[in-house]
C-alpha cells in the first residue's frame, strides 16, 4: 500500500527513513518518527498505518522502539480509548534525548569495558602496548563524556549561545592561554610549562 501523504511530507518521511537506517535505527521506525514529527496533531496507530502504508504489526513495533528511546509521547483523547502519539515540540528536547539515549546505549557500555580492561595487569610488551592504547582511548572518552555532562546541564538558551560562538571559542581559549598557560600536557608539539622548584 502506498503512502497517503502530501508530496512535501512524503519526501521528508522517505529521507528520514533513509537517514535513520544510517544512524542505526530501522527505516520503518525512522519514517514513523518523521510522520509524527510533522503532524500538527497526535496520531494513533491506525492513522499511521493508513498514512504510511505499513502493516499494523510494523507500526506497533516501531512505536514501542520509539517509546524505549523516549522519543515519543503518549496522549489520550477524550472519549477515545486508543493511544495517540506525538513528538516533543521543543527540538532541543528531542536532540538532548537522542544524544542521552545514544550515550547510554553506546558510549557508557564501552567506557565500562575500557575501565575493566585497564584494571588488568599487562604481562608482555605487546599487552603493555595494548594497555596503553586502551588507557588513551578511555581518557579521551572520559573527557568527551565530561564535556557532554557539562553541556547537558546548561539551559537551552545558554547552550545555543555557546554553539553559536563556534570558532570564536578557540580565539578566547588562545587569549586566555596568554594569561594562564595551558597545563594539560603536550598538545600539537607544545608541552606544559615546567614548574619551578
DRENFI-734618 format. One record per residue: residue number from 0; residue in one letter; y, z, x of N, C-alpha, C in turn. Coordinates in Angstrom, 1 decimal. Layout:
     k   r      nyy      nzz      nxx     cayy     cazz     caxx      cyy      czz      cxx
   NUM   A        Y        Z        X        Y        Z        X        Y        Z        X
...
END
This chain:
     k   r      nyy      nzz      nxx     cayy     cazz     caxx      cyy      czz      cxx
     0   X     -1.2      0.0      0.9      0.0      0.0      0.0      1.2      0.0      0.9
     1   X      2.2     -0.8      0.6      3.4     -1.0      1.4      4.4      0.1      1.1
     2   X      5.3      0.4      2.0      6.3      1.4      1.9      7.3      1.0      0.7
     3   X      7.7      1.9      0.0      8.7      1.7     -1.1     10.0      2.4     -0.7
     4   X     10.7      1.7      0.3     11.9      2.3      0.8     13.0      1.2      1.0
     5   X     14.2      1.6      0.9     15.3      0.6      1.2     15.2      0.2      2.7
     6   X     15.7     -1.0      3.1     15.5     -1.5      4.4     15.9     -0.6      5.5
     7   X     17.1      0.1      5.4     17.6      1.0      6.4     16.6      2.1      6.6
     8   X     16.2      2.7      5.5     15.2      3.8      5.5     13.9      3.4      6.2
     9   X     13.4      2.3      5.8     12.2      1.8      6.3     12.2      1.6      7.8
    10   X     13.3      1.0      8.3     13.5      0.7      9.7     13.5      2.0     10.5
    11   X     14.2      3.0     10.0     14.3      4.3     10.7     12.9      5.0     10.7
    12   X     12.2      5.0      9.5     10.9      5.6      9.4      9.9      5.0     10.4
    13   X      9.9      3.6     10.4      8.9      2.9     11.3      9.2      3.2     12.7
    14   X     10.5      3.2     13.1     10.8      3.5     14.5     10.5      5.0     14.9
    15   X     10.8      5.9     14.0     10.5      7.3     14.2      9.0      7.5     14.4
    16   X      8.2      6.8     13.6      6.7      6.9     13.8      6.3      6.4     15.1
    17   X      6.9      5.3     15.6      6.5      4.7     16.9      6.9      5.7     18.0
    18   X      8.1      6.3     17.9      8.6      7.2     18.9      7.7      8.5     18.9
    19   X      7.4      8.9     17.7      6.6     10.1     17.5      5.3     10.0     18.3
    20   X      4.6      8.8     18.2      3.4      8.6     18.9      3.5      8.7     20.4
    21   X      4.7      8.4     20.9      5.0      8.5     22.4      5.3     10.0     22.7
    22   X      5.8     10.8     21.8      6.1     12.2     22.0      4.9     13.1     21.9
    23   X      3.8     12.5     21.5      2.6     13.3     21.3      2.3     13.8     19.9
    24   X      2.9     13.2     18.9      2.6     13.5     17.6      2.0     12.2     16.9
    25   X      1.2     12.4     15.9      0.7     11.3     15.1      1.8     10.5     14.5
    26   X      1.5      9.2     14.5      2.5      8.3     13.9      2.8      8.6     12.4
    27   X      1.8      8.9     11.7      2.0      9.3     10.3      2.9     10.5     10.1
    28   X      2.6     11.5     11.0      3.5     12.7     10.9      4.9     12.4     11.2
    29   X      5.1     11.6     12.2      6.5     11.1     12.6      7.2     10.4     11.4
    30   X      6.5      9.6     10.7      7.0      8.9      9.6      7.3      9.8      8.4
    31   X      6.4     10.8      8.2      6.7     11.7      7.1      8.0     12.5      7.4
    32   X      8.1     13.0      8.7      9.3     13.7      9.1     10.5     12.9      8.9
    33   X     10.5     11.6      9.3     11.6     10.8      9.2     12.1     10.6      7.8
    34   X     11.1     10.4      6.9     11.4     10.3      5.4     12.1     11.6      4.9
    35   X     11.5     12.7      5.2     12.1     14.0      4.8     13.5     14.2      5.4
    36   X     13.7     13.8      6.6     15.0     13.9      7.3     16.1     13.1      6.6
    37   X     15.7     11.9      6.1     16.7     11.1      5.5     16.9     11.4      4.0
    38   X     16.0     12.1      3.4     16.1     12.3      2.0     17.1     13.3      1.6
    39   X     17.9     13.0      0.6     19.0     13.8      0.2     18.4     15.0     -0.6
    40   X     17.2     14.9     -1.2     16.6     15.9     -2.0     15.2     16.2     -1.4
    41   X     14.7     17.5     -1.6     13.4     17.8     -1.1     12.4     16.9     -1.9
    42   X     11.3     16.6     -1.2     10.2     15.7     -1.8      8.9     16.5     -1.8
    43   X      8.1     16.1     -2.9      6.8     16.7     -2.9      5.8     15.7     -2.4
    44   X      4.5     16.1     -2.2      3.5     15.2     -1.6      3.4     13.9     -2.3
    45   X      3.4     13.9     -3.7      3.2     12.7     -4.4      4.3     11.7     -4.2
    46   X      5.5     12.2     -4.1      6.7     11.3     -3.8      6.6     10.7     -2.4
    47   X      6.1     11.5     -1.4      5.9     11.0     -0.1      4.8      9.9     -0.1
    48   X      3.7     10.2     -0.8      2.6      9.2     -0.9      3.2      7.9     -1.5
    49   X      3.9      8.0     -2.5      4.5      6.8     -3.2      5.4      6.0     -2.3
    50   X      6.3      6.7     -1.5      7.3      6.0     -0.7      6.8      5.5      0.6
    51   X      5.8      6.2      1.2      5.3      5.7      2.4      4.0      4.9      2.3
    52   X      3.3      5.0      1.2      2.1      4.3      1.0      0.9      4.9      1.7
    53   X      1.0      6.1      2.1     -0.1      6.8      2.8     -1.1      7.4      1.7
    54   X     -2.3      7.7      2.2     -3.2      8.5      1.3     -2.7      9.9      1.1
    55   X     -3.2     10.5      0.1     -2.8     11.9     -0.2     -3.3     12.8      0.9
    56   X     -4.5     12.6      1.4     -5.0     13.5      2.4     -4.2     13.4      3.7
    57   X     -3.8     12.1      4.1     -3.0     12.0      5.3     -1.6     12.7      5.1
    58   X     -1.1     12.6      3.9      0.2     13.3      3.7      0.0     14.8      3.8
    59   X     -1.0     15.3      3.2     -1.3     16.8      3.2     -1.5     17.3      4.6
    60   X     -2.3     16.5      5.4     -2.5     16.9      6.8     -1.2     16.8      7.6
    61   X     -0.4     15.8      7.4      0.9     15.6      8.1      1.8     16.8      7.8
    62   X      1.9     17.2      6.5      2.8     18.3      6.1      2.3     19.6      6.7
    63   X      1.0     19.8      6.8      0.5     21.0      7.4      0.9     21.1      8.9
    64   X      0.8     19.9      9.6      1.2     19.9     11.0      2.6     20.2     11.2
    65   X      3.5     19.6     10.3      4.9     19.8     10.4      5.3     21.3     10.1
    66   X      4.5     21.9      9.2      4.7     23.3      8.9      4.3     24.1     10.1
    67   X      3.3     23.8     10.8      2.8     24.5     12.0      3.8     24.4     13.1
    68   X      4.6     23.4     13.1      5.7     23.2     14.1      7.0     23.8     13.7
    69   X      7.0     24.4     12.5      8.2     25.0     11.9      9.4     24.0     11.7
    70   X      9.0     22.7     11.5     10.0     21.6     11.4     10.3     21.3      9.9
    71   X      9.6     21.8      9.0      9.9     21.5      7.6     10.0     22.8      6.8
    72   X     10.8     22.8      5.7     11.0     24.0      4.9     10.3     23.7      3.5
    73   X      9.7     24.7      3.0      9.0     24.7      1.7     10.0     25.1      0.7
    74   X     10.1     24.3     -0.4     11.0     24.6     -1.5     10.2     24.6     -2.8
    75   X     10.7     25.3     -3.8     10.2     25.3     -5.1     11.3     25.0     -6.1
    76   X     10.9     24.2     -7.1     11.9     23.8     -8.1     11.6     24.5     -9.4
    77   X     12.6     24.8    -10.2     12.4     25.4    -11.5     11.4     24.7    -12.4
    78   X     10.5     25.4    -13.0      9.5     24.8    -13.9      8.7     23.7    -13.3
    79   X      8.4     23.8    -12.0      7.6     22.8    -11.3      6.7     23.6    -10.3
    80   X      5.4     23.5    -10.5      4.5     24.3     -9.6      4.2     23.6     -8.3
    81   X      4.7     22.3     -8.1      4.4     21.6     -6.9      5.3     22.1     -5.8
    82   X      4.8     22.0     -4.5      5.5     22.3     -3.4      6.4     21.1     -3.0
    83   X      7.7     21.4     -2.6      8.6     20.4     -2.1      8.9     20.7     -0.7
    84   X      9.3     19.7      0.0      9.5     19.9      1.5     10.8     19.2      1.9
    85   X     11.5     19.8      2.8     12.7     19.3      3.3     12.9     19.7      4.8
    86   X     13.8     19.1      5.5     14.1     19.5      6.9     15.4     20.3      6.9
    87   X     15.6     21.1      7.9     16.9     21.8      8.1     18.0     20.8      8.1
    88   X     19.1     21.2      7.5     20.3     20.3      7.5     21.0     20.3      8.9
    89   X     20.9     21.4      9.6     21.5     21.6     10.9     20.7     20.9     12.0
    90   X     21.2     19.8     12.5     20.5     19.1     13.6     20.2     19.9     14.8
    91   X     21.1     20.9     15.1     20.8     21.7     16.3     19.7     22.7     16.0
    92   X     19.5     23.1     14.8     18.3     23.9     14.4     17.0     23.1     14.6
    93   X     17.0     21.9     14.3     15.9     21.0     14.5     15.6     20.9     15.9
    94   X     16.6     20.6     16.7     16.4     20.4     18.2     15.9     21.7     18.8
    95   X     16.5     22.8     18.5     16.1     24.1     19.0     14.7     24.4     18.7
    96   X     14.3     24.2     17.4     12.9     24.5     17.0     11.9     23.6     17.8
    97   X     12.2     22.3     17.9     11.4     21.4     18.6     11.2     21.8     20.0
    98   X     12.3     22.1     20.7     12.2     22.5     22.1     11.4     23.8     22.3
    99   X     11.7     24.7     21.4     11.0     26.0     21.4      9.5     25.9     21.2
   100   X      9.1     25.0     20.2      7.7     24.8     20.0      7.0     24.1     21.1
   101   X      7.6     23.1     21.7      7.0     22.4     22.8      6.9     23.3     24.0
   102   X      7.9     24.2     24.2      7.8     25.1     25.3      6.6     26.1     25.1
   103   X      6.4     26.5     23.9      5.4     27.5     23.5      4.0     26.8     23.7
   104   X      3.9     25.5     23.4      2.6     24.8     23.4      2.3     24.2     24.7
   105   X      3.3     23.9     25.5      3.0     23.1     26.7      3.4     23.8     28.0
   106   X      4.7     24.4     28.0      5.2     25.0     29.3      4.6     26.4     29.5
   107   X      4.6     27.2     28.4      4.1     28.6     28.6      2.6     28.7     29.1
   108   X      1.7     27.9     28.5      0.3     27.9     29.0      0.2     27.5     30.5
   109   X      1.0     26.5     30.8      1.0     26.0     32.2      1.5     27.1     33.2
   110   X      2.6     27.8     32.8      3.1     28.8     33.6      2.1     30.0     33.7
   111   X      1.4     30.3     32.7      0.4     31.4     32.7     -0.7     31.0     33.7
   112   X     -1.2     29.7     33.6     -2.2     29.3     34.6     -1.7     29.3     36.0
   113   X     -0.5     28.9     36.2      0.0     28.9     37.6      0.1     30.3     38.2
   114   X      0.5     31.2     37.3      0.6     32.6     37.7     -0.8     33.2     38.1
   115   X     -1.8     32.8     37.3     -3.2     33.2     37.6     -3.6     32.7     38.9
   116   X     -3.3     31.4     39.2     -3.8     30.7     40.4     -3.1     31.4     41.6
   117   X     -1.8     31.8     41.4     -1.1     32.4     42.6     -1.7     33.8     42.9
   118   X     -2.4     34.4     42.0     -3.0     35.7     42.3     -4.2     35.6     43.2
   119   X     -4.8     34.4     43.3     -6.0     34.1     44.1     -5.5     34.1     45.6
   120   X     -6.4     34.6     46.4     -6.1     34.6     47.9     -6.7     33.3     48.5
   121   X     -5.9     32.5     49.1     -6.5     31.3     49.7     -7.3     31.6     50.9
   122   X     -8.5     30.9     51.1     -9.4     31.2     52.1     -9.4     30.2     53.3
   123   X     -8.9     29.0     53.0     -8.9     27.9     54.0     -7.4     27.4     54.1
   124   X     -7.2     26.6     55.2     -5.9     25.9     55.3     -5.6     25.0     54.1
   125   X     -6.7     24.3     53.7     -6.5     23.4     52.5     -6.1     24.3     51.3
   126   X     -6.7     25.4     51.1     -6.4     26.3     50.0     -4.9     26.8     50.2
   127   X     -4.6     27.2     51.4     -3.2     27.7     51.6     -2.2     26.6     51.3
   128   X     -2.4     25.4     51.6     -1.5     24.3     51.3     -1.4     24.2     49.8
   129   X     -2.6     24.2     49.1     -2.6     24.1     47.6     -1.9     25.3     47.0
   130   X     -2.1     26.4     47.5     -1.5     27.7     47.0      0.0     27.6     47.1
   131   X      0.5     27.1     48.3      2.0     27.0     48.5      2.6     26.0     47.5
   132   X      1.9     24.9     47.2      2.4     23.9     46.3      2.4     24.4     44.9
   133   X      1.4     25.2     44.5      1.3     25.8     43.2      2.4     26.8     43.0
   134   X      2.7     27.6     44.1      3.8     28.6     44.0      5.1     27.8     43.9
   135   X      5.3     26.7     44.6      6.6     25.9     44.5      6.8     25.4     43.1
   136   X      5.7     24.9     42.5      5.8     24.4     41.1      6.0     25.5     40.1
   137   X      5.4     26.6     40.3      5.6     27.8     39.5      7.0     28.3     39.5
   138   X      7.6     28.3     40.7      9.0     28.7     40.9     10.0     27.8     40.1
   139   X      9.7     26.5     40.2     10.5     25.5     39.5     10.5     25.7     38.0
   140   X      9.2     25.9     37.5      9.1     26.0     36.0      9.7     27.3     35.6
   141   X      9.6     28.4     36.4     10.2     29.7     36.1     11.7     29.5     36.0
   142   X     12.3     28.8     36.9     13.7     28.6     37.0     14.2     27.8     35.7
   143   X     13.4     26.7     35.4     13.8     26.0     34.2     13.6     26.8     32.9
   144   X     12.5     27.6     32.9     12.3     28.5     31.7     13.4     29.5     31.5
   145   X     13.9     30.0     32.6     15.0     31.0     32.6     16.3     30.3     32.1
   146   X     16.5     29.1     32.6     17.7     28.3     32.2     17.6     28.0     30.7
   147   X     16.4     27.6     30.2     16.2     27.4     28.8     16.5     28.6     27.9
   148   X     16.0     29.8     28.4     16.2     31.0     27.7     17.7     31.3     27.6
   149   X     18.4     31.1     28.7     19.9     31.4     28.7     20.6     30.4     27.7
   150   X     20.2     29.2     27.7     20.9     28.2     26.9     20.5     28.5     25.4
   151   X     19.3     28.9     25.2     18.9     29.1     23.8     19.6     30.3     23.1
   152   X     20.1     31.2     24.0     20.8     32.4     23.5     22.3     32.1     23.1
   153   X     22.7     30.9     23.6     24.1     30.6     23.3     24.3     30.1     21.8
   154   X     25.4     30.4     21.2     25.8     29.9     19.9     25.9     28.4     20.0
   155   X     25.5     27.7     18.9     25.5     26.3     19.0     26.9     25.7     19.4
   156   X     28.0     26.2     18.9     29.3     25.7     19.3     29.5     25.8     20.8
   157   X     29.1     26.9     21.5     29.2     27.1     22.9     28.3     26.1     23.6
   158   X     27.1     25.9     23.1     26.1     25.0     23.7     26.6     23.6     23.7
   159   X     27.2     23.2     22.6     27.8     21.8     22.5     28.9     21.6     23.5
   160   X     29.7     22.7     23.6     30.8     22.6     24.6     30.3     22.5     26.0
   161   X     29.2     23.2     26.3     28.6     23.2     27.7     28.0     21.8     27.9
   162   X     27.3     21.2     27.0     26.7     19.9     27.2     27.8     18.8     27.3
   163   X     28.9     19.0     26.6     30.0     18.0     26.7     30.7     18.0     28.0
   164   X     30.5     19.1     28.8     31.1     19.2     30.1     30.5     18.2     31.1
   165   X     29.2     18.0     30.9     28.5     17.0     31.8     28.7     17.3     33.2
   166   X     29.1     16.2     34.0     29.2     16.3     35.4     30.4     17.2     35.9
   167   X     31.2     17.5     34.9     32.3     18.4     35.3     31.8     19.8     35.8
   168   X     30.6     20.1     35.4     30.0     21.4     35.8     29.7     21.3     37.3
   169   X     29.2     20.2     37.8     29.0     20.0     39.2     30.2     20.3     40.0
   170   X     31.3     19.7     39.6     32.6     20.0     40.3     33.0     21.4     40.3
   171   X     32.7     22.1     39.1     33.0     23.5     39.0     32.2     24.3     40.0
   172   X     30.9     24.0     40.1     30.0     24.7     41.0     30.4     24.5     42.4
   173   X     30.8     23.2     42.8     31.2     22.9     44.1     32.5     23.7     44.5
   174   X     33.4     23.8     43.5     34.6     24.5     43.7     34.3     26.0     43.9
   175   X     33.4     26.5     43.2     33.0     28.0     43.3     32.3     28.2     44.6
   176   X     31.6     27.2     45.2     30.9     27.4     46.5     31.9     27.6     47.6
   177   X     33.1     27.1     47.4     34.1     27.2     48.5     34.6     28.7     48.6
   178   X     34.5     29.4     47.4     34.9     30.8     47.3     33.7     31.7     47.6
   179   X     32.6     31.4     47.0     31.4     32.2     47.2     30.3     31.2     47.6
   180   X     29.9     31.2     48.9     28.9     30.3     49.4     27.6     30.4     48.7
   181   X     26.9     29.2     48.5     25.6     29.2     47.9     24.6     30.0     48.7
   182   X     23.9     30.9     48.0     23.0     31.8     48.7     21.6     31.6     48.2
   183   X     21.3     30.4     47.7     19.9     30.2     47.1     19.0     29.6     48.1
   184   X     19.3     29.5     49.3     18.3     28.9     50.3     18.7     27.4     50.5
   185   X     17.8     26.7     51.1     18.0     25.3     51.5     18.2     24.4     50.3
   186   X     19.2     23.5     50.4     19.4     22.6     49.3     20.0     21.3     49.9
   187   X     19.3     20.2     49.8     19.8     18.9     50.4     20.3     19.1     51.8
   188   X     19.5     19.8     52.6     19.9     19.9     54.0     20.8     21.1     54.3
   189   X     21.3     21.8     53.3     22.1     23.0     53.5     21.2     24.2     53.7
   190   X     21.6     25.1     54.4     20.9     26.4     54.4     21.8     27.5     54.0
   191   X     21.2     28.6     53.6     22.0     29.7     53.1     22.7     30.3     54.3
   192   X     24.0     30.7     54.1     24.7     31.3     55.2     24.0     32.5     55.8
   193   X     24.1     32.6     57.2     23.4     33.7     57.8     24.2     35.0     57.5
   194   X     23.4     36.1     57.3     24.1     37.3     57.1     24.4     38.0     58.4
   195   X     25.5     38.7     58.4     25.8     39.4     59.7     25.1     40.7     59.7
   196   X     24.7     41.1     60.9     24.1     42.4     61.1     25.1     43.5     61.0
END
